[in-house]
């Protein structure tokens, strides 16, 4: 008898983006791996754009961690969020577990506090789902 392999939670993390995309002025959201791969994206974010965002955000997160460590004088400093402001809006990025980042792009009029709070809620939901999901089993019995 063969037990079907479960999909890795990393294969389908777009569900975490729904509540973020319902917030006023939020335009796009994505779940990004630490090595710059897209793990989930908002439906209206083109794949090529999402892949570019993932690659650049991975580099940005790495630069932010290194900069923080240099300023703090310790590599024990943990990155909590990265925020970028432009004339087109805001990019928010927060760690979402091991080697994963949750990112949101919102228009200039967004309520930053509401977005970052909801991002934390979604990260907690993602963590809870990861902890409650049975271990992946890819072996035949």
NULOLUM-868183 format. One record per residue (C-alpha): y negated, z negated, x; residue in one letter. Coordinates in pm, 1 decimal, padded with zeros to 6 digits. Layout:
<sites>
<site><py>Y</py><pz>Z</pz><px>X</px><residu>A</residu></site>
...
</sites>
This chain:
<sites>
<site><py>00000.0</py><pz>00000.0</pz><px>00000.0</px><residu>X</residu></site>
<site><py>-00344.5</py><pz>00088.2</pz><px>00127.9</px><residu>X</residu></site>
<site><py>-00648.8</py><pz>-00121.2</pz><px>00046.4</px><residu>X</residu></site>
<site><py>-00957.1</py><pz>00098.1</pz><px>00011.3</px><residu>X</residu></site>
<site><py>-01222.2</py><pz>00030.3</pz><px>00271.4</px><residu>X</residu></site>
<site><py>-01529.7</py><pz>-00141.1</pz><px>00135.1</px><residu>X</residu></site>
<site><py>-01862.7</py><pz>00017.4</pz><px>00207.2</px><residu>X</residu></site>
<site><py>-02064.3</py><pz>-00180.4</pz><px>00453.6</px><residu>X</residu></site>
<site><py>-02363.3</py><pz>-00353.9</pz><px>00297.6</px><residu>X</residu></site>
<site><py>-02570.7</py><pz>-00161.8</pz><px>00552.2</px><residu>X</residu></site>
<site><py>-02461.3</py><pz>00162.4</pz><px>00385.4</px><residu>X</residu></site>
<site><py>-02642.6</py><pz>00075.0</pz><px>00063.1</px><residu>X</residu></site>
<site><py>-02944.7</py><pz>-00152.5</pz><px>00093.0</px><residu>X</residu></site>
<site><py>-03185.2</py><pz>00045.9</pz><px>-00123.3</px><residu>X</residu></site>
<site><py>-03134.6</py><pz>-00200.9</pz><px>-00410.8</px><residu>X</residu></site>
<site><py>-03353.2</py><pz>-00449.6</pz><px>-00222.1</px><residu>X</residu></site>
<site><py>-03651.3</py><pz>-00211.9</pz><px>-00246.2</px><residu>X</residu></site>
<site><py>-03678.3</py><pz>-00191.6</pz><px>-00627.4</px><residu>X</residu></site>
<site><py>-03886.2</py><pz>-00505.9</pz><px>-00688.5</px><residu>X</residu></site>
<site><py>-04119.2</py><pz>-00412.1</pz><px>-00402.5</px><residu>X</residu></site>
<site><py>-04180.1</py><pz>-00063.8</pz><px>-00539.3</px><residu>X</residu></site>
<site><py>-04283.3</py><pz>-00214.7</pz><px>-00874.4</px><residu>X</residu></site>
<site><py>-04576.2</py><pz>-00401.3</pz><px>-00715.8</px><residu>X</residu></site>
<site><py>-04925.6</py><pz>-00255.2</pz><px>-00767.6</px><residu>X</residu></site>
<site><py>-05037.9</py><pz>-00023.6</pz><px>-00485.7</px><residu>X</residu></site>
<site><py>-04699.2</py><pz>-00020.7</pz><px>-00307.9</px><residu>X</residu></site>
<site><py>-04622.7</py><pz>00340.1</pz><px>-00218.7</px><residu>X</residu></site>
<site><py>-04304.5</py><pz>00331.8</pz><px>-00007.8</px><residu>X</residu></site>
<site><py>-04048.9</py><pz>00083.7</pz><px>00120.5</px><residu>X</residu></site>
<site><py>-03758.2</py><pz>00108.9</pz><px>00361.7</px><residu>X</residu></site>
<site><py>-03482.1</py><pz>-00090.4</pz><px>00526.7</px><residu>X</residu></site>
<site><py>-03456.6</py><pz>-00004.1</pz><px>00895.4</px><residu>X</residu></site>
<site><py>-03203.1</py><pz>-00094.3</pz><px>01162.3</px><residu>X</residu></site>
<site><py>-03314.8</py><pz>-00228.4</pz><px>01498.3</px><residu>X</residu></site>
<site><py>-03198.6</py><pz>00090.4</pz><px>01664.9</px><residu>X</residu></site>
<site><py>-03429.2</py><pz>00302.3</pz><px>01448.3</px><residu>X</residu></site>
<site><py>-03196.7</py><pz>00423.0</pz><px>01174.4</px><residu>X</residu></site>
<site><py>-03287.0</py><pz>00431.5</pz><px>00806.7</px><residu>X</residu></site>
<site><py>-03058.7</py><pz>00209.0</pz><px>00596.8</px><residu>X</residu></site>
<site><py>-03243.8</py><pz>00240.3</pz><px>00267.3</px><residu>X</residu></site>
<site><py>-03559.7</py><pz>00411.9</pz><px>00146.8</px><residu>X</residu></site>
<site><py>-03771.8</py><pz>00449.5</pz><px>-00160.6</px><residu>X</residu></site>
<site><py>-03672.3</py><pz>00752.1</pz><px>-00370.1</px><residu>X</residu></site>
<site><py>-03997.0</py><pz>00944.0</pz><px>-00311.6</px><residu>X</residu></site>
<site><py>-03993.6</py><pz>00899.2</pz><px>00067.4</px><residu>X</residu></site>
<site><py>-03862.8</py><pz>01222.9</pz><px>00217.3</px><residu>X</residu></site>
<site><py>-03567.2</py><pz>01181.9</pz><px>00453.2</px><residu>X</residu></site>
<site><py>-03748.6</py><pz>01334.4</pz><px>00753.9</px><residu>X</residu></site>
<site><py>-04047.0</py><pz>01105.4</pz><px>00698.7</px><residu>X</residu></site>
<site><py>-03816.9</py><pz>00804.2</pz><px>00656.1</px><residu>X</residu></site>
<site><py>-03636.8</py><pz>00881.6</pz><px>00980.8</px><residu>X</residu></site>
<site><py>-03970.8</py><pz>00911.1</pz><px>01161.2</px><residu>X</residu></site>
<site><py>-04087.3</py><pz>00581.4</pz><px>01013.5</px><residu>X</residu></site>
<site><py>-03761.2</py><pz>00414.7</pz><px>01116.7</px><residu>X</residu></site>
<site><py>-03785.1</py><pz>00536.4</pz><px>01475.6</px><residu>X</residu></site>
<site><py>-04151.3</py><pz>00443.2</pz><px>01518.3</px><residu>X</residu></site>
<site><py>-04119.2</py><pz>00108.4</pz><px>01341.1</px><residu>X</residu></site>
<site><py>-03825.7</py><pz>00015.6</pz><px>01560.6</px><residu>X</residu></site>
<site><py>-04041.7</py><pz>00085.7</pz><px>01866.4</px><residu>X</residu></site>
<site><py>-04336.7</py><pz>-00100.2</pz><px>01712.6</px><residu>X</residu></site>
<site><py>-04123.3</py><pz>-00406.8</pz><px>01638.3</px><residu>X</residu></site>
<site><py>-03995.6</py><pz>-00405.8</pz><px>01996.2</px><residu>X</residu></site>
<site><py>-04350.1</py><pz>-00378.5</pz><px>02131.3</px><residu>X</residu></site>
<site><py>-04466.7</py><pz>-00658.1</pz><px>01900.3</px><residu>X</residu></site>
<site><py>-04183.8</py><pz>-00887.3</pz><px>02016.7</px><residu>X</residu></site>
<site><py>-04259.5</py><pz>-00816.5</pz><px>02383.7</px><residu>X</residu></site>
<site><py>-04634.0</py><pz>-00861.4</pz><px>02335.7</px><residu>X</residu></site>
<site><py>-04581.8</py><pz>-01190.0</pz><px>02151.7</px><residu>X</residu></site>
<site><py>-04348.5</py><pz>-01316.4</pz><px>02422.9</px><residu>X</residu></site>
<site><py>-04598.2</py><pz>-01222.7</pz><px>02694.8</px><residu>X</residu></site>
<site><py>-04888.4</py><pz>-01395.4</pz><px>02518.5</px><residu>X</residu></site>
<site><py>-04677.5</py><pz>-01701.3</pz><px>02429.7</px><residu>X</residu></site>
<site><py>-04530.9</py><pz>-01722.4</pz><px>02779.5</px><residu>X</residu></site>
<site><py>-04178.6</py><pz>-01747.4</pz><px>02641.1</px><residu>X</residu></site>
<site><py>-03913.0</py><pz>-01507.8</pz><px>02521.2</px><residu>X</residu></site>
<site><py>-03808.5</py><pz>-01769.5</pz><px>02265.0</px><residu>X</residu></site>
<site><py>-04094.7</py><pz>-01657.9</pz><px>02037.0</px><residu>X</residu></site>
<site><py>-03958.2</py><pz>-01500.4</pz><px>01717.2</px><residu>X</residu></site>
<site><py>-04140.0</py><pz>-01221.6</pz><px>01539.4</px><residu>X</residu></site>
<site><py>-04214.0</py><pz>-01306.3</pz><px>01174.6</px><residu>X</residu></site>
<site><py>-04410.7</py><pz>-01003.4</pz><px>01062.3</px><residu>X</residu></site>
<site><py>-04600.6</py><pz>-00703.9</pz><px>01185.5</px><residu>X</residu></site>
<site><py>-04899.0</py><pz>-00573.0</pz><px>00989.7</px><residu>X</residu></site>
<site><py>-05079.5</py><pz>-00245.6</pz><px>01052.4</px><residu>X</residu></site>
<site><py>-05402.4</py><pz>-00154.7</pz><px>00874.6</px><residu>X</residu></site>
<site><py>-05532.4</py><pz>00201.4</pz><px>00847.6</px><residu>X</residu></site>
<site><py>-05777.6</py><pz>00385.4</pz><px>00628.0</px><residu>X</residu></site>
<site><py>-05477.7</py><pz>00498.6</pz><px>00418.9</px><residu>X</residu></site>
<site><py>-05339.8</py><pz>00148.9</pz><px>00360.2</px><residu>X</residu></site>
<site><py>-05117.5</py><pz>-00117.5</pz><px>00505.9</px><residu>X</residu></site>
<site><py>-04775.6</py><pz>-00127.4</pz><px>00670.2</px><residu>X</residu></site>
<site><py>-04590.0</py><pz>-00458.0</pz><px>00649.3</px><residu>X</residu></site>
<site><py>-04270.3</py><pz>-00514.4</pz><px>00847.3</px><residu>X</residu></site>
<site><py>-04060.6</py><pz>-00830.4</pz><px>00852.0</px><residu>X</residu></site>
<site><py>-03721.7</py><pz>-00910.6</pz><px>01002.5</px><residu>X</residu></site>
<site><py>-03450.3</py><pz>-00894.1</pz><px>00736.5</px><residu>X</residu></site>
<site><py>-03151.4</py><pz>-01042.8</pz><px>00908.7</px><residu>X</residu></site>
<site><py>-02971.1</py><pz>-00949.6</pz><px>01222.9</px><residu>X</residu></site>
<site><py>-03107.7</py><pz>-00624.9</pz><px>01367.6</px><residu>X</residu></site>
<site><py>-03274.8</py><pz>-00515.9</pz><px>01040.2</px><residu>X</residu></site>
<site><py>-03636.9</py><pz>-00478.0</pz><px>00927.2</px><residu>X</residu></site>
<site><py>-03783.1</py><pz>-00450.7</pz><px>00578.2</px><residu>X</residu></site>
<site><py>-04094.3</py><pz>-00230.8</pz><px>00571.0</px><residu>X</residu></site>
<site><py>-04351.3</py><pz>-00156.5</pz><px>00301.1</px><residu>X</residu></site>
<site><py>-04639.9</py><pz>00089.4</pz><px>00292.5</px><residu>X</residu></site>
<site><py>-04913.1</py><pz>00004.2</pz><px>00042.4</px><residu>X</residu></site>
<site><py>-05254.9</py><pz>00139.3</pz><px>-00047.9</px><residu>X</residu></site>
<site><py>-05578.9</py><pz>-00018.1</pz><px>00076.9</px><residu>X</residu></site>
<site><py>-05632.2</py><pz>-00223.4</pz><px>-00242.3</px><residu>X</residu></site>
<site><py>-05298.2</py><pz>-00405.0</pz><px>-00228.8</px><residu>X</residu></site>
<site><py>-05278.1</py><pz>-00783.8</pz><px>-00258.5</px><residu>X</residu></site>
<site><py>-05128.6</py><pz>-00861.7</pz><px>00081.4</px><residu>X</residu></site>
<site><py>-05010.3</py><pz>-01208.3</pz><px>-00016.2</px><residu>X</residu></site>
<site><py>-04816.2</py><pz>-01082.3</pz><px>-00315.9</px><residu>X</residu></site>
<site><py>-04646.5</py><pz>-00810.0</pz><px>-00111.6</px><residu>X</residu></site>
<site><py>-04548.0</py><pz>-01032.9</pz><px>00179.6</px><residu>X</residu></site>
<site><py>-04422.9</py><pz>-01302.8</pz><px>-00058.3</px><residu>X</residu></site>
<site><py>-04205.9</py><pz>-01053.4</pz><px>-00247.9</px><residu>X</residu></site>
<site><py>-04078.4</py><pz>-00915.0</pz><px>00081.6</px><residu>X</residu></site>
<site><py>-03961.2</py><pz>-01265.9</pz><px>00176.8</px><residu>X</residu></site>
<site><py>-03792.3</py><pz>-01302.3</pz><px>-00162.7</px><residu>X</residu></site>
<site><py>-03610.3</py><pz>-00972.1</pz><px>-00111.7</px><residu>X</residu></site>
<site><py>-03504.8</py><pz>-01068.4</pz><px>00242.6</px><residu>X</residu></site>
<site><py>-03358.3</py><pz>-01390.2</pz><px>00101.4</px><residu>X</residu></site>
<site><py>-03176.4</py><pz>-01185.9</pz><px>-00166.5</px><residu>X</residu></site>
<site><py>-03041.2</py><pz>-00951.5</pz><px>00097.5</px><residu>X</residu></site>
<site><py>-02920.9</py><pz>-01247.9</pz><px>00303.1</px><residu>X</residu></site>
<site><py>-02759.3</py><pz>-01412.2</pz><px>00000.7</px><residu>X</residu></site>
<site><py>-02578.1</py><pz>-01091.1</pz><px>-00090.2</px><residu>X</residu></site>
<site><py>-02460.1</py><pz>-01046.2</pz><px>00268.3</px><residu>X</residu></site>
<site><py>-02326.1</py><pz>-01402.0</pz><px>00276.9</px><residu>X</residu></site>
<site><py>-02150.4</py><pz>-01369.0</pz><px>-00060.7</px><residu>X</residu></site>
<site><py>-01995.9</py><pz>-01026.8</pz><px>00003.2</px><residu>X</residu></site>
<site><py>-01627.7</py><pz>-01045.1</pz><px>00105.3</px><residu>X</residu></site>
<site><py>-01555.3</py><pz>-00934.1</pz><px>00458.1</px><residu>X</residu></site>
<site><py>-01500.3</py><pz>-00563.3</pz><px>00503.7</px><residu>X</residu></site>
<site><py>-01136.7</py><pz>-00466.8</pz><px>00533.5</px><residu>X</residu></site>
<site><py>-01067.8</py><pz>-00127.5</pz><px>00688.6</px><residu>X</residu></site>
<site><py>-00702.8</py><pz>-00177.8</pz><px>00772.2</px><residu>X</residu></site>
<site><py>-00396.4</py><pz>-00058.0</pz><px>00589.7</px><residu>X</residu></site>
<site><py>-00130.3</py><pz>-00310.7</pz><px>00496.1</px><residu>X</residu></site>
</sites>
